[in-house]
Amino acid sequence: EYYDPNLKSVLKQASMKDKTVIITTLNDAWAEPGDNFTNEAFFMTPTYLHMMWRRIEFLGAVLHLGYSFVFTDTDIMWLRDPFKQFYKDADFQIACDYFNGNSYDLHNFPNGGFTYVKSNARTIWFYKFWYNSRESYPTLHDQDVLNKIKMHPLITTKKLKIRFLSTSYFGGFCQSSKDFAKVATMHANCCVGLENKVNDLKIVLKDWKKYMALNDHKRKNSHPSWSVPKSCR
């Protein structure tokens, strides 16, 4: 297997004591001050598909090197420590666009923008299987391929433990968390256009700051709701 020789040392420096790293990906052009987002990789273009599959390949390499990870898209706002809401017994945990209430149910609609994956033989195999499955579905992106393979008999044979994360804790614009006392992250999903995402995430932060500014008594007795989606409608 080929890896950038610097990857191992970078992971070592970035990891927690239990060899877990938090990873996100960012197009260099997006990071420039005052950028107008003209270099956005538009959904389902060849550039977008290549970027998504390169990400799966890279995350598989991280697992192979013995590091567990939380992957978070850049359009996800962290409001609380999400680690407290992760399942202890799962190999692969993933957020949902729509969550049906059962974390074991493979009929949930996962969103690859937020995952917590433990490094072990099962997950290392799974990421290779997921990456190689792109050849069977050349016109689909990683998330749609995941939906195709999540019920594959091999996953049962390999005993991969998959859990889906509740939108009560890991919400988004598709299905928002209704309880401000529980929410850990908010994802600007079900939204097209980087500027729209940025605008609505600013509103999320404003709503959150308003809620957190309340004293404990008012916070417990308040019934706040999100002011989004707006630009993302």
N, C-alpha and C positions, 0 to 999 in steps of 0.2 A: 504494500500500500504506500502511495506517495503522499507526504504531507509537507507543507512548508516547514523547514527546519526550525523556524522561530516559533511555531505554534505551541510546541510543548512548553517552552519557557514562558510564553505569554499566558497560557492557561495556568501554569503553576503560580505565577505572580497574581493572577486575577481571582484565583479560586478561594473559597471558604475552607475551613478546616476539614470539612467532609468531602472535599474535592468537587464542590458544586460551583458552577460559574453562571453568571447572568449575562446573556448574549442578546444583542440586537444588531440589525444590519442597517446601513445607511449609505445611500448613493452619495459619493463625494460632492457632487454638484449641489445636493440639497443642503449641505452643511455650510455653504458659503454665506457670509453675512449679506443680507439684503437680497438673497436669491429670489427670483420670480417664478421658480418651480417649472421653468420651461423644459428642464431635463427629466421630468417625471417619466418613469417607465409605464406607459399606458397599459391598462389591464388587457391581458390575453394577446398582446403583441409578441413576436418572437423574442424581443429583448426581455419582456416581462417573464415569459416562460423559462428562458435560460436562467434568469436571476433566481426564480423560485426553485428550480431544480438544483442550481449551484448551492443554494442554501441548505437543501436536504442533504446533499453530498457532504457539505462542510460539517453539519451537525452530526452526521454519522461518523466523521473523522474525530470529532470531539469525544464521542462515546467510545470509540475504538481506543483512544488514548487514556481511557479510564476516568473521564470526567463526566459527572452528571451536569445537567444544565436546566435553567429556566430560559426559554426563548421568548422574547417579547417584541412585538412589532413596535415601531416608533410612533404609531398612532394609538398607543394604549397609555392611558394615564394611570399611574400607580397612586392610590390614595391611602392605602394601608399596606402593612407587611403581608404579602400573599402566602407566605410559607405556612402560616398558621392554619390555612384552609386546605392545604394539600392532603391527600390521602396517604397514609403510612404504608399501605400494602400494594400500591400500584407501581407498575413499571413505566407506564406511559399515560400521562394525564394531559387532557387538552380542553381548552375553553370551547364554548359553543356559540354559534349564531342564535340557535334556538335550543333550549334545554327542556326536556319533557318531564323532569322531576326524578328520573331514575338514572343514577350515575353509571350504572352497569349497562344500560340499554344502548346497543349499537345503532339503534335507529335515531339517536340524537344527531343533530347537525353540527359537526365540529368545525372549529375555525383554527387553522394552523398558525394564526398570529400569536397564540399564547400557549406554550406547552411546558410541562415539567417532566423531564425524562431522566430516569436513573440509569447509570452505565452498568450494564450486565450483558451476559451472552444473548439474552432474549432481545434486548433493545438494539444491540449492535446488529444482530441478524435482521431485525425488523426494518431498520433504516436502510440497509442494503436492499431488502426486498421491496421497500417503498420506492427507492431510487430506481431500481431496475424495472419496476412496473411501468415507468414512464414510456418504455418502448412498446408496451401493449396498448397504451392510450396516448398516442403522440400529440393529440390536439387538446389534451386536458392539462390543467395545472395541478400542482401537488395536492391541493385540498380536495379537488374532485376525484383524483386518483385514490386518495385515502378513503373516500366514501365508497369507491369501487372495491377496495381490497380489505376493508375493515372486517368483513364477514368471511374472509377466505379461510378455508379449512386449515391451512398451514398455521394461521395465527393461533387457533385452538390447539393444534398439535404441538406447537412450540411453547404453549402455556403462557403467552404474553398477557399480562394483566393490564387491561385498558380501563380507565375511568374517565368519565366526562365531568367537567367542572360546572357547578351550578351558576347560572346567571344572577343568582341572589348575591353572590360574592364577586363573580367575574362577569360583570354586565357589559352592555354595549348599546349601540344605537338600534340594533336589530331587536333586542330584548333587554331592556334596561333593568338594573337592580332597583327594586322598589324601596328597599330599606337602607337608608343612609348609615344606619348603625352597623350594617353588615358589609357593605360594599368594600372591596379591596382594589379592584381595577375597573376602568371604563374604557371600552374599545370603540373607536370611531369606525365601526363596521357598517355594512349596508349603506355605504356612502361612496360616491364617486368624486374624485378631484381632491388634490392635496390641499388646496386653499379652503375648500369646504370643510375638510377634516380639521384643519388648524383653527378655523373660525369657531367651530362647534366645541372643540376641546378647550378653547379659551373660556367658553361659556360654562363648561363642566367645572373648570377650576374656579370660576367666579361663584357658582352655586355651592361648591364644596367649602370655599373660604367663608362664605356667608353662614353655612351650617356650623362649621368649626368655631366660629366667633361667638356662638351662643354659649351661655353658661350651662353646666351639667343639667340643671333642672329644666331649662327651656329646651335643651337638646332632646331630652327624654320625652318631653311632651309635644314636641313639634312633629309635624307630618310633612316634611319637605318633599318636593318633586323636582325632577330635572327640567330645565328650560330647553333641552335639546331633544330631538334634532330640529335645527332651524335651517341652516345652509344645506344640511344633508338630506333634506326632505326630497 
